[in-house]
Each structure stands twice: as structure tokens, then as C-alpha cells.
Amino acid sequence: MSTSVIEPGTRLAGRYRLEKRINDSGGSALWKAIDEILARAVAVRTFDPEFPRVGEVVTSARAASRLTDPRLTQVFDADDSGESAYVVSEWVVGETLEQMLGKAPLEPGRAATLLYEAAEALAAAHAAGLAHLCLTPRDLVWTTGGTVKILGIATDAVLGDRYADDPAAEDVRGLGRMLYAALTAHWPGDEGSDLPPAPAIGGVPQAPRQVQAGISHAVDAIVCRCLGLGEAEALATPADLAKALRGVPRTPLPLFAGLGNSPPPAPRPAPVAPPAHKHAPPPPPAAPVPARQRQHAATRPAAQIPEPRARADHGNTIPPAPTAPADATTGMPRRPANRALLGVAAAALTVIVGLGAWALTDKSSGNKPKTGGVTDQTKTSAPPKPTVSKLTVQNADGFEKPIGGHHDQAFQRDTGLVIDGKPSTLWQTQSYADTDFGNYSKGIGVMLNMGRPVKVSAVKVYTPEAGGALQVKIGNSPSGADMRPVDRQPGTGGELTYSVNPQVSGQYILVWFTKLPSSLKGKIGEVAVYGTAR
């Protein structure tokens, strides 16, 4: 029976009911099916009668069925004796490594843990005489049950007609490529993934630390040893790789699928505005935006960050009446020091009031200062203040301050999203082990280049998630150590306003997380700078 005529509803061996064709590949088809005897979902691969390696696939599947490591996909049944050959295996539900890396790389400790599990699983397969030979990010799955699964052990190599003189070394290279991808969200292989290709010089991929900030030297060296980059001795077997990864910091994996991209935060009430700064910036020309609109800024298409709201003027509030100072020994209010002095003060006040009344009367009678006389300089109008407006940002780069005395690291990864005028398009960091960046960094964020020195009066930052802490620094050098700290605020899951009064001059503005939210990932939707050009 040809795979082209097999239809949904077909039963194989009287028990495997085919439900949905997943894909066709080189003379075979993968189906989601139901084992009607055990009432469970299974994966079934069927073959075209003309497929030349049916016997080899079935033999390899039977050998794989004897593997007991739970991180290797279990094979339940394989048969080529009847009209339709088939292989029945475990139906795996979860997220592939390629899907995890769709938006951002993994935090290094988590990537190391994931590939450590995969390396141990491949080591178990090699101990049983089986190999994979064609590992890609699509073959590693983090299941909804919280386990690692390697797909296609033994069978994928036969289906793809792949052979190797040194199977262990080939699988180490495959695992190394997956670790490279997990750390950088780039694929260093020629094929097998839709991830962006790894940056290369002369056809040789750059080391992970040259592509992505925050990767330790130890993890970088392991990847290079897997891929033969540099002069260090190459790792020979998956067991060697597992041993190497056992010696680097690793982060426990969560109990759910979705390592790479956390789900969007649930809607929350409009954030409470932080207390007004003692020195508010000059009010911008735009009108205030209602709180409800600010709450949903992340969901509006092509929305602009609203202009900063004018602060309430508290200058007309009446201060409380002063109370008489208390005596330091008795605690009772002190008595007036001298009634005679009060009388003198009252007389002086009477004279002052009389002089004021005379001045008003004289002014109302039309008396003018004589020509050539000296005018009152306090009555001349003050020069107009420069208008505060939203300033144009020339470009934005990523910025990270590694721990350990290393220099600041700049990188480009979707950093333009923070100045595209759309709060709904998010720049986000990789995931970390904890809110302190897994002890890899002191902070990470974006460095805005204004193109010229400007006077900054306010910086508005939209963050879609509450928690963590963001700091703003301003300076004329992109070195974080040379910049002046302005303010540090916790994320509110909305707009944050960093008031700069008096104005601070600088060409570079750093907006960075000094502590991560509970999602262990920093996210910024938009940054807007207000001030005056110099």
C-alpha cells in the first residue's frame, strides 16, 4: 500500500488508527495515530513500497526499542512483514529547541542543562551501539511533562541515508551545534534549521561569545571543542561532552515547556503612578493620555509613547500654621521673649503698610518714571525658556556589564525595537537563572545614541512587565562607568518617567535592568527622550 493512498482512518495491525498526516519526507510519511487497544496517541511512520531502505529502518527501530533511557523517544512497534511497513513510537508533546529560540537565545545556565541532558541521553544510545548522525534543533524537545526528549535516534540516519566513519564524533558535533544555537539563537550548520545562520569569517563560525553577550569562557570553550574551533583538543564522545558540561554552572529546568519565550503577562489593573518628583520637568506640549490607554499601550498597533504628562502644581497649597517651638527641658511651648519688642514690631509694620498704600495711590494717579531715569530691572520680562520636545534618537545598541572585570559589551539584537514608536514590539533579553542575571552580569539594557549632545529633561520607558529595577544614565561616552546615574525605579508593567531636573547634557543615554523581573527576562517596549537640542 503506497503512502499516497493511505488516508486518515486507516488501521494498521488492527489497532493503530491513523488520524492526521504530519509530514511527508523522501518516501515516508509521519502520522499522528491512536493505539485503540491502549487508548493513547502514538506516532506512526509509514513507507512507500518503493522506498529502498524499509528493512534497514525497521531493523534500526527494533534496536532503538531496547533503549531504556527516558530521554530517548521510545519505539513501541515496527513491522515490515505485511502489505504496509510501519514504525510506531512515542507521541511527544512539547516545544522543540528551534521553537524555543524563535525570539531569543536561552540563558547560558539553562542551555548548558538542556544539552547536558541531551548529551547523557546520546551517551546511553552510543553505549548500546546506536547513533543519531543528523541532530538539529528540531530533534530536541522540552516536553509538557518537564523532560528532555531526543527524536529519531537510529531511524533518522537511515531515513536520510546518513553514515559516518566516527559516529560518536559526528553526534558530538551535532550536540555542539545545538548548544551553539541555544546560546546564540543562530545555527552553525549548513542545513537542518530555519534559525539565522551563525556569523562566520572565511566559512568558519564565530565563537558564541563573539555573537552573544553573557556567555562564560568555560561554556564558550566547550562549544568550540565540539565544533573544532580553535586549537583546544576536540571532545570525542557524547559522554565526554556530558562530563564537560557537568563542570559548568547549570540552571535547573522549569517544569513546563517554553524555555525560550515566556507567555505574555496577564492583563493587570492600570499601574499606580509613582509619587511626583520634587523637581518636575517643564511640561511638554502634548496633552495627557488617559490611564486606560497607557495600560493597554502594548496591544495597540503602531502606537507612539505618549508625551510626558504635566505634573500637578502644588505651589498654591496652604502650608500648616507654624507652632511655637517647644522648650528642650519641659516640653512646653515657650512664652514670647519680650512684649516691648512686639510693640516695636507692630509700629514698624504700621509704617510699612502706610508706605505701601502711598505707593499704590501714587501709581494710580498716573505718575510715570521720568525720561532717562533708571527703570526697575526686576520688571523686565525674562528671556523665553527653550521648548522641551521629544528628541530623535539616532540608533540603539545592546549594552551589558559582565561580572569579573571584563569590559562593557555592546551587541545588536532587535535593539531598534525600542525606538520604532511601537510599544507592542518588544526588545527582550535572554533568560537568566535568577533576577541577578545568574551571576553573569551586573546589568543589561539598551544604549541610545542621540547623534549629538542634547539636554535631557525626561526619559520615558515602557515596560510590559512589573518587577525588577531599571536605571537611566546619561553621558558623553558610551562607557557605563563614565555616565551619570539619573534615577532607578521598579518596573510597573507600564510607563515609567525618569525626570531630569535640572537638565543633564549628554550624547548617550543608557536604559538598563539592574535587576530582572520574576520572569527572569528583561523586556522594553519603547524608550522616548525629551529635552532640548544644544
WOKAMO-V544311 format. One record per pair of residues at least 12 apart in sequence whose C-alpha atoms are under 8 Angstrom apart, sorted by the first residue. I is the first residue (numbers start at 1). J is the second residue. If there is no record, write none. Layout:
BEGIN
{{I J} {I J}}
END
This chain:
BEGIN
{{1 48} {1 49} {1 83} {1 84} {2 47} {2 48} {2 49} {2 84} {3 27} {3 28} {3 29} {3 46} {3 47} {3 48} {4 48} {8 20} {8 21} {12 84} {15 34} {15 35} {15 36} {15 37} {16 33} {16 34} {16 35} {16 36} {17 33} {17 34} {17 35} {17 36} {18 31} {18 32} {18 33} {18 34} {18 44} {19 31} {19 32} {19 33} {19 34} {20 32} {20 33} {26 159} {27 47} {27 48} {27 50} {27 51} {28 45} {28 46} {28 47} {28 48} {28 51} {29 45} {29 46} {29 47} {30 43} {30 44} {30 45} {30 46} {31 43} {31 44} {31 45} {31 46} {32 44} {32 91} {41 90} {41 91} {42 88} {42 89} {42 90} {42 91} {43 88} {43 89} {43 90} {43 91} {44 86} {44 87} {44 88} {44 89} {45 86} {45 87} {45 88} {46 84} {46 85} {46 86} {46 87} {47 84} {47 85} {47 86} {49 84} {53 158} {53 159} {54 80} {54 85} {55 80} {56 158} {57 155} {57 158} {57 159} {58 78} {58 79} {58 80} {58 86} {58 87} {60 154} {60 155} {60 158} {61 75} {61 78} {61 87} {61 154} {61 155} {62 75} {62 77} {62 78} {64 130} {64 153} {64 154} {65 77} {67 125} {67 128} {69 121} {69 124} {70 149} {71 117} {71 118} {71 121} {71 147} {71 148} {71 149} {71 150} {72 121} {72 149} {72 150} {72 151} {72 153} {73 89} {73 90} {73 92} {73 149} {73 150} {73 151} {73 152} {73 153} {74 89} {74 90} {75 87} {75 88} {75 89} {75 90} {76 88} {76 89} {76 90} {77 89} {92 141} {92 143} {92 149} {93 143} {93 144} {94 141} {94 142} {94 143} {94 144} {94 257} {95 141} {95 142} {95 143} {95 144} {95 257} {95 258} {96 137} {96 138} {96 139} {96 140} {96 141} {96 142} {97 137} {97 138} {97 139} {97 140} {97 141} {97 142} {97 182} {98 137} {98 138} {98 193} {98 194} {98 195} {99 260} {100 258} {100 259} {100 260} {100 261} {101 181} {101 182} {101 185} {101 195} {101 260} {101 261} {102 185} {102 195} {102 260} {102 261} {103 185} {103 260} {103 261} {104 184} {104 185} {104 260} {104 261} {104 428} {104 429} {104 430} {105 181} {105 182} {105 183} {105 184} {105 185} {105 260} {105 430} {105 431} {106 182} {106 183} {106 184} {106 185} {106 259} {106 260} {106 430} {106 431} {106 432} {107 183} {107 430} {107 431} {107 432} {107 433} {108 183} {108 214} {108 215} {108 216} {108 219} {108 250} {108 432} {109 249} {109 250} {109 251} {109 432} {109 433} {109 438} {110 250} {110 251} {110 252} {110 253} {110 432} {110 433} {111 179} {111 182} {111 183} {111 250} {112 179} {112 219} {112 245} {112 248} {112 249} {112 250} {112 251} {113 245} {113 250} {113 251} {113 252} {113 253} {114 148} {114 253} {115 175} {115 178} {115 179} {116 241} {116 242} {116 245} {116 246} {117 148} {117 242} {118 140} {118 148} {118 149} {118 150} {118 175} {119 175} {119 238} {119 239} {119 241} {119 242} {120 238} {120 239} {120 242} {121 150} {122 171} {122 238} {122 239} {123 237} {123 238} {123 239} {125 153} {126 168} {130 153} {130 154} {131 153} {131 154} {131 167} {131 168} {131 171} {132 152} {132 153} {132 154} {132 155} {132 156} {132 157} {132 167} {132 171} {133 157} {133 162} {133 163} {133 164} {133 167} {133 170} {133 171} {133 174} {134 156} {134 157} {134 162} {134 171} {134 174} {135 171} {135 174} {135 175} {135 178} {136 174} {136 177} {136 178} {136 192} {136 193} {137 178} {137 181} {137 192} {137 193} {138 192} {138 193} {139 151} {139 152} {142 256} {142 257} {142 258} {142 259} {143 256} {143 257} {144 255} {144 256} {144 257} {145 255} {145 256} {145 257} {146 253} {146 254} {146 255} {146 256} {146 257} {168 236} {168 237} {168 238} {169 235} {169 236} {169 237} {169 238} {171 237} {171 238} {172 226} {172 235} {172 236} {172 237} {172 238} {172 241} {173 226} {173 227} {175 226} {175 238} {176 222} {176 223} {176 224} {176 226} {176 227} {177 189} {177 223} {177 226} {177 227} {179 223} {180 208} {180 223} {183 208} {183 212} {183 215} {184 208} {184 211} {184 212} {186 198} {188 205} {199 211} {204 229} {207 220} {207 223} {207 224} {207 229} {208 220} {208 223} {211 411} {212 411} {213 400} {213 409} {213 410} {213 411} {214 400} {214 402} {214 440} {214 441} {215 440} {216 440} {218 248} {219 245} {219 248} {222 241} {222 244} {222 245} {226 241} {251 433} {260 430} {260 431} {262 519} {265 464} {265 465} {269 295} {270 291} {270 292} {270 294} {270 295} {270 494} {271 295} {271 492} {271 493} {271 494} {272 492} {276 311} {277 499} {279 499} {279 501} {279 502} {280 311} {280 499} {280 500} {280 501} {281 457} {281 458} {281 499} {281 500} {281 501} {281 502} {282 310} {282 388} {282 457} {283 308} {283 309} {283 310} {283 311} {283 388} {284 307} {284 308} {284 309} {284 310} {284 387} {284 388} {284 389} {285 307} {285 388} {285 389} {286 307} {286 308} {286 309} {287 307} {287 309} {288 306} {288 307} {288 308} {288 309} {288 310} {289 306} {289 307} {289 309} {294 494} {294 495} {295 494} {297 423} {297 424} {297 494} {298 422} {298 423} {298 424} {298 425} {298 464} {298 525} {299 423} {299 424} {300 423} {300 424} {301 422} {301 424} {302 421} {302 422} {302 423} {302 424} {303 421} {303 422} {303 423} {303 424} {304 421} {304 422} {304 423} {305 421} {305 422} {305 423} {305 460} {305 462} {305 526} {305 527} {305 528} {307 390} {308 458} {308 460} {308 497} {386 532} {387 531} {387 532} {388 457} {388 530} {388 531} {388 532} {389 530} {389 531} {389 532} {390 528} {390 529} {390 530} {390 531} {391 528} {391 529} {391 530} {391 531} {391 532} {391 533} {392 450} {392 529} {393 419} {393 448} {393 449} {393 450} {393 451} {393 529} {394 448} {394 449} {394 450} {394 451} {395 416} {395 419} {395 448} {395 449} {395 450} {396 415} {396 416} {396 418} {396 419} {396 446} {396 447} {396 448} {396 449} {397 410} {397 411} {397 412} {397 413} {397 415} {397 416} {397 446} {397 447} {397 448} {398 410} {398 411} {398 412} {398 413} {398 415} {398 444} {398 445} {398 446} {398 447} {399 411} {399 444} {399 445} {399 446} {399 447} {399 512} {400 441} {400 442} {400 443} {400 444} {400 445} {401 441} {401 442} {401 443} {401 444} {402 440} {402 441} {402 442} {402 443} {403 439} {403 440} {403 441} {403 442} {408 479} {408 480} {414 427} {415 427} {415 446} {417 525} {417 526} {418 524} {418 525} {418 526} {418 527} {419 526} {419 527} {419 528} {420 526} {421 526} {422 525} {422 526} {423 462} {423 524} {423 525} {423 526} {424 525} {425 525} {426 523} {426 524} {426 525} {426 526} {427 523} {427 524} {427 525} {428 521} {428 522} {428 523} {428 524} {429 444} {429 445} {429 521} {429 522} {429 523} {430 521} {430 522} {431 520} {431 521} {432 520} {432 521} {433 520} {434 516} {434 520} {435 468} {435 515} {435 516} {435 517} {435 518} {435 520} {436 514} {436 515} {436 516} {437 515} {437 516} {437 520} {442 514} {443 512} {443 513} {443 514} {443 515} {444 512} {444 513} {444 514} {445 510} {445 511} {445 512} {445 513} {446 510} {446 511} {446 512} {447 478} {447 508} {447 509} {447 510} {447 511} {448 508} {448 509} {448 510} {448 511} {449 507} {449 508} {449 509} {450 507} {450 508} {450 509} {451 507} {452 506} {452 507} {453 476} {453 505} {453 506} {453 507} {453 508} {453 533} {453 534} {454 505} {454 506} {454 507} {454 531} {454 532} {454 533} {454 534} {455 503} {455 504} {455 505} {455 506} {455 531} {455 532} {455 533} {455 534} {456 500} {456 503} {456 504} {456 505} {456 506} {456 529} {456 530} {456 531} {456 532} {457 499} {457 500} {457 501} {457 502} {457 503} {457 504} {457 530} {457 531} {457 532} {458 497} {458 498} {458 499} {458 500} {458 529} {458 530} {458 531} {459 497} {459 498} {459 499} {459 500} {459 527} {459 528} {459 529} {459 530} {460 495} {460 496} {460 497} {460 498} {460 527} {460 528} {460 529} {461 495} {461 496} {461 497} {461 524} {461 525} {461 526} {461 527} {461 528} {462 493} {462 494} {462 495} {462 496} {462 524} {462 525} {462 526} {462 527} {463 491} {463 492} {463 493} {463 494} {463 495} {463 496} {463 523} {463 524} {463 525} {463 526} {464 493} {464 494} {464 523} {464 524} {464 525} {465 491} {465 492} {465 493} {465 494} {465 517} {465 523} {466 490} {466 491} {466 492} {466 493} {466 494} {466 517} {467 490} {467 491} {467 492} {467 493} {467 516} {467 517} {467 518} {468 490} {468 491} {468 513} {468 514} {468 515} {468 516} {468 517} {468 518} {469 488} {469 489} {469 490} {469 491} {469 513} {469 514} {469 515} {469 516} {469 517} {470 488} {470 489} {470 490} {470 491} {470 511} {470 512} {470 513} {470 514} {470 515} {471 485} {471 486} {471 487} {471 488} {471 489} {471 510} {471 511} {471 512} {471 513} {471 514} {472 485} {472 486} {472 487} {472 488} {472 498} {472 509} {472 510} {472 511} {472 512} {473 485} {473 486} {473 487} {473 509} {473 510} {473 511} {474 486} {474 504} {474 505} {474 506} {474 507} {474 508} {474 509} {474 510} {475 505} {475 506} {475 507} {475 508} {475 509} {476 505} {476 506} {476 507} {476 508} {477 507} {477 508} {478 508} {480 510} {486 498} {486 500} {487 499} {491 517} {503 531}}
END
